[in-house]
Amino acid sequence: MTSTRNMVLTLLIVAIVCSVILSFVYSYTEPLIAETQKQMTLDGLKQVINAQEFVEIIPDTLWRAVDSSGMLTGIVFRVFPQGYGGPIPITVGLDLDGKVTGVRVASAAEGLKETPGLGVKITEPEFKDQFIGKCGPAVQLKNDGGEIDAITAATISSRAVCNGVKKGIETYLNYLEKPLDKKCVFSGVQEFVEIIKDTLWYALKDADTVGIVFIGITQGFVDCIKFMVGVGTDAKINGVKILYSNETEGIGVVIREEEFLDKFKQGYPETITGATVSSQALINAIKDYITRYKEYLK
């Protein structure tokens, strides 16, 4: 009986001592591990965009990239689309125009489970570098209407990367925007009161409501068009600003020009020759949004 008690007591003492030692070791190594992981994350972010510093917006998911003067140069986000063998960890950089600056796919050592010799080729520069400079619908396989070549015998993995990058762009694109200057579409206003979060505001002057400002989005010829509009209580447009568009260079991009946007102040303009789809999409969308928000103009 005494022998059993001694054995139990000995085991208890050993367990306590081991717990104390493990606790000490953990408390010593935890900061080192955390610092190492932080440095590895920073190195991964720098691989997809050129920036001096990264400001975390969503933990382990989204960062703002800034230069040495603190100016925004783009964003970096992480996505985990489902591939052939499991989730694919991807880090993507975007510049201020919403174009991809770099794509980093995690290695097998970091958790990638795609087929060796086939699916793992999504980590190679020949595949990843195709995304650089592209945005919107171009970030799809050529078979899906985009501009990315799939890896032979690894279409599922290739498509998963494209879908993940494209979805990430659509989800985080708004974080590229600088603080909105609503006065650029409604001058002379002293205050804007939010009605619908990040979407609709009352425009106030001398404590009186003189109109509204809203943000809308519509589909253009190539990609979505995001815009901001100021409207007076008389339903007349005070100003229009394009926040994002990726329309055809030299043609659809003319919807951004002040000469065209200023025409909304006199009424709805005619469509632009050579950019009919883009201009008509914007005109129709503004009409629809004003109808939708007309109750706030009363």
Secondary structure by P-SEA (a helix, b strand, c coil): caaaaaaaaaaaaaaaaaaaaaaaaaaaaaaaaaaaaaaaaaaaaaacccccbbbbcccccbbbbbccccccccccccccccccccbbbbbbbbcccccccbbbbbccccccccccccccccccccccccccccccccccccccccccccccccaaaaaaaaaaaaaaaaaccccccccccccccccccccccccccccbbbbbccccccccccccccccccbbbbbbbbbcccccccccccccccccccccccccccccccccccccccccccaaaaaaaaaaaaaaaaaaaccccc
